[in-house]
């Protein structure tokens, strides 16, 4: 069971050298690019990424919770970009979980799948299983770059900051991941 340790009044280091409180309101004079880090708003996106990395909701929530715990346990250390640090931490924790455990079925990973035609549902499940298996076989950096760029719809610059790589390296990882997925998912007649 994952406990939510984030509550009003918890503090987080910001990139400006000050400590932010969860109940603090952004000042009107702060431009949007320099707005304070909001750990509560980021949590659902981190969980969504973690589920796609480990394919198990409980493990995903545990990884995100552990990342927030690590953020809080940093003592007086200030993290320059806490959001990027959290993304990177969740990715690394999920990769550690993947190395230790097997993936759960897609029914467990996506419990809110809409009901429909059983034949179409079976075909969709088989397609998703094939896609999941192909993504799981990608090298770690390609998989993380692809998930952040495509599924989380982040810019190449944001992914580069999170992965601590150059933008060109991220572009290469995403490109190679897409090529590899297309090759693995190609049908026997050469069609996807």
matplotlib code that plots the C-alpha trace (Angstrom):
import matplotlib.pyplot as plt

x = [0.0, 1.3, 0.9, 0.7, 3.2, 2.6, 0.4, -0.2, 2.7, 5.3, 8.4, 10.4, 13.6, 13.1, 15.5, 15.9, 17.5, 14.4, 12.2, 8.6, 5.7, 2.9, 0.3, 2.4, 0.7, 2.8, 3.4, 1.7, 5.0, 6.7, 6.7, 5.3, 8.7, 10.0, 6.8, 7.4, 7.7, 4.3, 4.9, 1.3, 0.4, 3.4, 2.5, -0.2, 2.2, 5.0, 2.7, 1.5, 5.2, 6.0, 3.1, 4.4, 7.9, 7.0, 3.5, 2.3, 0.3, 1.4, 5.1, 4.6, 3.0, 5.7, 8.5, 6.9, 6.4, 10.0, 11.1, 9.2, 10.6, 14.1, 13.3, 12.2, 15.1, 17.7, 18.1, 19.1, 20.4, 18.8, 18.0, 18.3, 15.5, 13.4, 10.9, 13.6, 15.2, 11.9, 11.4, 15.0, 14.6, 11.3, 12.9, 15.8, 13.6, 11.4, 14.3, 15.5, 12.0, 12.0, 15.3, 13.7, 10.2, 8.0, 5.4, 1.7, -1.0, -2.3, -5.7, -3.9, -1.9, -4.9, -7.9, -10.2, -10.1, -13.5, -15.6, -16.5, -16.7, -14.8, -13.1, -12.0, -10.9, -8.9, -7.2, -6.5, -5.0, -2.8, -1.6, -0.9, 0.9, 3.1, 3.7, 4.5, 6.9, 8.6, 9.0, 10.3, 13.0, 14.4, 17.6, 16.9, 17.9, 15.9, 12.8, 12.9, 13.6, 10.7, 8.2, 9.0, 9.0, 6.0, 3.8, 4.4, 4.6, 7.7, 10.0, 13.4, 15.0, 12.9, 13.8, 17.4, 17.4, 15.7, 18.0, 21.1, 21.9, 22.3, 19.3, 20.9, 21.5, 17.8, 16.7, 19.0, 17.5, 14.0, 14.7, 16.4, 13.6, 11.0, 12.9, 13.4, 9.7, 8.6, 10.9, 9.7, 6.0, 6.2, 4.0, 5.2, 4.1, 6.0, 3.0, 2.5]
y = [0.0, 3.4, 6.2, 9.7, 11.6, 14.8, 17.2, 20.8, 22.4, 19.9, 21.7, 21.1, 22.8, 25.0, 25.9, 29.4, 28.4, 28.9, 26.3, 26.0, 25.0, 22.9, 25.5, 28.4, 30.3, 31.5, 35.2, 37.2, 38.7, 35.4, 34.6, 31.2, 29.8, 30.6, 29.5, 27.4, 23.6, 21.9, 18.4, 17.5, 18.4, 16.4, 13.2, 11.8, 12.3, 10.5, 7.6, 7.4, 7.2, 4.7, 2.4, 2.5, 1.6, -1.3, -2.3, -2.7, -0.1, -1.0, -1.0, 2.3, 4.0, 2.6, 4.0, 7.4, 7.4, 6.4, 9.3, 11.8, 10.3, 10.6, 14.2, 15.0, 13.1, 15.2, 17.3, 20.8, 20.1, 22.2, 20.6, 23.1, 21.6, 19.4, 18.4, 17.1, 15.4, 13.6, 12.5, 11.1, 9.4, 7.8, 6.5, 5.0, 3.4, 1.9, 0.5, -1.1, -2.6, -4.0, -5.7, -7.5, -8.3, -9.6, -7.4, -7.8, -8.4, -5.4, -5.9, -5.1, -2.2, -0.6, -1.4, 1.2, -0.2, 0.3, -2.8, -3.6, -6.3, -9.4, -10.0, -6.4, -6.5, -9.6, -8.1, -4.9, -6.8, -8.8, -5.6, -4.0, -7.1, -7.1, -3.3, -3.8, -6.6, -4.6, -1.6, -3.9, -5.2, -1.8, -0.7, 1.3, 4.7, 4.3, 3.1, 6.0, 8.6, 7.2, 7.1, 10.6, 12.1, 10.2, 9.1, 12.0, 14.5, 16.2, 18.3, 17.0, 19.6, 18.5, 14.8, 15.8, 17.6, 14.7, 12.1, 14.4, 13.9, 16.3, 17.1, 15.4, 12.2, 12.2, 12.6, 9.7, 7.5, 8.3, 7.8, 4.4, 3.3, 4.1, 2.3, -0.8, -0.8, -0.6, -3.5, -5.6, -4.9, -5.4, -8.2, -11.1, -9.3, -6.2, -4.2, -3.0]
z = [0.0, -0.9, 1.6, 0.4, 2.5, 0.7, 2.6, 3.1, 4.9, 3.6, 2.2, -1.0, -2.1, -5.2, -7.9, -6.6, -3.3, -1.3, 0.3, -1.1, 1.0, -0.5, 0.5, -1.0, -3.8, -6.7, -6.7, -9.5, -10.6, -11.2, -15.0, -15.9, -16.8, -13.3, -11.5, -8.3, -8.5, -7.8, -6.6, -6.2, -9.8, -11.1, -9.3, -11.7, -14.7, -12.8, -12.0, -15.7, -16.8, -14.1, -15.1, -18.7, -17.6, -15.1, -16.4, -12.8, -11.0, -7.5, -8.4, -10.3, -7.3, -5.0, -7.3, -7.4, -3.6, -3.1, -5.4, -3.3, -0.1, -1.5, -2.4, 1.1, 2.8, 1.1, 4.3, 3.6, 0.1, -2.6, -5.9, -8.7, -10.8, -8.6, -11.3, -13.6, -10.6, -9.8, -13.5, -13.5, -10.1, -11.1, -14.3, -12.5, -9.8, -12.4, -14.3, -11.0, -10.4, -14.0, -13.4, -10.3, -11.4, -14.2, -15.8, -14.8, -17.4, -19.2, -17.4, -14.1, -15.6, -17.2, -15.1, -16.7, -20.2, -21.9, -22.5, -26.1, -28.7, -27.4, -30.8, -31.1, -27.4, -28.0, -31.0, -29.1, -26.2, -28.5, -30.3, -26.9, -25.7, -28.8, -28.4, -24.7, -25.4, -28.2, -25.9, -23.0, -25.3, -26.1, -24.4, -21.2, -22.5, -25.7, -23.9, -21.4, -24.1, -26.2, -23.3, -22.2, -25.7, -27.2, -24.4, -22.0, -24.9, -23.5, -25.7, -26.7, -24.4, -21.4, -22.0, -22.4, -19.1, -17.3, -18.8, -18.5, -22.1, -25.0, -27.2, -30.1, -28.1, -27.1, -30.7, -31.7, -28.9, -29.9, -33.6, -33.0, -30.7, -33.3, -36.0, -33.8, -32.8, -36.4, -37.3, -34.4, -35.0, -38.8, -40.1, -42.2, -45.4, -44.4, -43.2, -39.6]

ax = plt.figure().add_subplot(projection="3d")
ax.plot(x, y, z, "-o")
ax.set_aspect("equal")
plt.show()
